[in-house]
């Protein structure tokens, strides 16, 4: 496999290929988008392209020693940080549900080591939205003063779940929901693989969202919409994140405006996960969206 085998994410692939070909690879990236659409897979294929001994036009050969080791998760210059890795690293009996500062300390130490063979040392952090506060602060310092020839790729379902200070220091690459044709290639004979069940659920949510119309000038319309959406907590949270990425952020081009929006969203998501009255919280959020978009509520 190589970047040419990434399905349904040509926009992301084109960006990465162009940076490899023009030698403008960045120190840090954030791959963001709904679950199960190929973010982690693309990150590994990107790592292959950067370290491949026979790379051609940005594509890896998939047969050299470096490519094989990355595929097998044993390359000494590539670290995939997830909860399994952290459990083994910290020798914990139970798997954590957040990324600790000890793991970030390990990453810093890893970056300081001499490279084994390739041009880069590469760190892929899955579920970066679970960074503990002190871990996020420590990672921020690393992003502010990136070690030479080290690349850090953060993977998350939403920019709004990451501290805005981290978001502002990375190149953002969006991964889009997979369409039905792509899903049919990934799920032959309609057998749903548990590894990408999330993407199928997200696809169902997208179909629901496409049926939703909101008039941000009408308080009654907002209340009615929230009453319908709030019946399903998981869908409500997904709708909140989707609305931010697909409606709010595209309206603003200046980073300072993004900061304001992400502050709002980060606060609401935290409240959302501990608040029983989802409808009221959704109504408040949508009213804030209307204000941010300079609309008048009637």
Buried (B, 14 or more C-beta within 10 A) or exposed (E): EBBEEBBBBEEBBEBBBEBBEEEEBBBBBBBBBBBBBBBBBBBBBBBBBBBBEEBEEBBBBBEBEBBBBBBEEEBBBBBBBBBEBBBEBEEEEEEBEBBBBBBBEBBBEBBEEEEEEBEBBBBBBBBBBBBBEEBBBBBBEBBEEBBEBBBBBBBBBBBBBBBBBBBBBBBBBBBBBBEEEBBEEBBEEEEEEEEBEBBBBBBEBBEBBEEEEBBBEBBEBBBEBBEEBBEBBEBBBBBBBBBBBEEBBEEBEEEEBBBBBBEBBBEBBEEBEEEEEBBEBBBBBBBBBBEBEEEEEE
